[in-house]
């Protein structure tokens, strides 16, 4: 693993001024992504996952967004890069697979043209070369009869095939960073597994770094090397996949694991959903943003969780933002049901 991460995000803040106040969508987030590795970012809807990665791609409107901090891709500062430079990087050095392929693909153009135009824009290839590249990419992502399907429109593809076409478009210029924004959410389990295997195979072939955004810990267990757990616009826990899923250190991560069914756990033990709802980022709670929903605030005592924001203390890539001591955590997080955490 290299000393300098391929993608480095430091103290990132993304705020949206509105008539009702400022939405603090991302509030002091830091993380790294190494070359050829996969970072899984997990959290409930509204936790700031997608907003973070749109900031990496430079897709927020500058007139409606306040962004501060530092984002460096292979040493280049993306927050100070010009709009033209970001446009050159998007699709070429970094790319994104969006969640809803049907909404992201144009219904007026064939799949082949949409993949080919991305290739032409960044390479100056001819239309013939772009079509050949589109067929090659459709073959690469497992579309049957790619020389015929290249002339089909998005509505003629199934959901899984549309997602494969989106992956082909994202990878057509061999980007070094791929951001996958919940690309398997709307797919059935079988197709979901196929997409996951495809991404892993493509990563092995090309060495692409991947950021995989999801709310599904089962997906994280299958694809991620490192995991970052977000809540209320902040990172509450980070570590390797095995560390986070086997020995969670934050009550929110524990709650996510407790609300997920397992195949090898006792069948008579009910799931334990996290009480309450995610915080409003217009008026987030003071202290730890998770404290209104946390079962362990009395263990900390002194009203500390409601008044003091816990620092994210990271040692060798492992850490959590919680006031519980290691001893309190071991006692509180004991699993009386004896269920097995995914690893």
C-alpha positions, 0 to 999 in steps of 0.5 A, a space after each residue: 500500500 502506497 504512503 500517499 492515498 490515491 484519494 484524500 478527503 480532509 475536513 470536508 464541509 458541504 452546506 446548502 443555504 436555504 430560506 429556512 436555514 443552512 443544511 449541513 449535509 456534510 460536516 467535517 468528513 475525512 477519509 482516504 481511498 488507496 489505489 485498487 481498494 474499495 471503500 464502502 460508505 454506509 448509512 441511512 438516507 440523508 446521512 451525507 453519503 451521496 453529497 460527499 461523492 458529488 463533491 468529489 466529482 465537482 457536481 454541486 452547483 457553486 452558486 447554491 453550495 458552500 464547500 470547504 476542506 480539501 479533496 485531492 485526487 492523485 495529488 491534485 486539489 479538486 476543490 480549487 480546480 477549474 470547471 474545465 479541468 473537472 470536466 476533463 477529469 470526470 469520465 476520464 480519471 474518475 467516474 460514477 455509476 448512478 443509482 437509477 440507470 433508467 433515469 440516468 440514461 437518455 431515452 432518446 439515444 441508443 445505448 451504444 451512442 451514449 457509451 460512445 459519446 463519452 469515449 469520443 469526448 475524452 479521446 477524440 475517437 471517430 464515430 466508428 471507433 466509438 461504436 467499436 469501443 461501445 461493443 467492446 464495453 458491452 461485451 466486457 460487462 456481460 451483455 449478450 449479443 453486444 453487436 446487436 444490443 448496442 443499437 437498442 434504447 434503454 427501455 429495451 434493456 432489463 433493469 440489470 442490463 441497464 445497470 451493466 450498461 451504466 457500468 460500461 459507460 462509467 468504465 469506457 475511459 478506464 477511470 482510476 476512481 469509480 464511485 458506485 452510488 447504490 447501484 444494486 438497490 433496485 435489483 433483485 438479489 440474483 442480479 445484485 450478486 452478478 453486478 457485485 461480481 462484475 465490479 470485483 472482476 473489473 477491479 482486479 483487471 484494471 486496478 480501479 479504486 472504488 467508493 461503494 455507497 450503500 445502506 445495505 451491510 450485506 453488500 458491504 460485507 461482500 465488496 468493501 475492503 474498508 468501511 466508513 459509517 456516516 450519520 448526520 453528515 459525519 463519520 461515526 466509525 471507520 475500519 476494515 470490513 471485518 473490524 467494523 462488521 464483527 466488532 462495531 465500536 459505535 452504537 449506530 453501527 451496532 444498531 445497523 447490524 442489529 436490524 439486519 437479518 442473518 441466516 445463521 442466527 437464532 430464528 426466534 430472536 426478533 430484529 432490533 430496529 434503531 428507534 427514532 428517525 435521522 436528525 434534521 440537518 437544518 437543526 441537528 442536535 448538539 453533542 453527538 448527533 446520534 444521542 437522541 436515538 442512543 440506548 447508552 447515553 446514561 452509561 456515559 452520564 453527565 449529559 455529556 452526549 447531548 453537549 459534547 461532540 465526540 472526536 473521531 479518534 483513528 489509530 491505524 485506520 480504526 476508530 469511532 466517534 463515541 464517548 463510551 470507554 472501551 470497557 463500557 463498550 465491551 459491556 454494553 455491546 455484549 450480544 446476549 442472543 449470541 448472534 453472529 456478525 457478518 464478516 
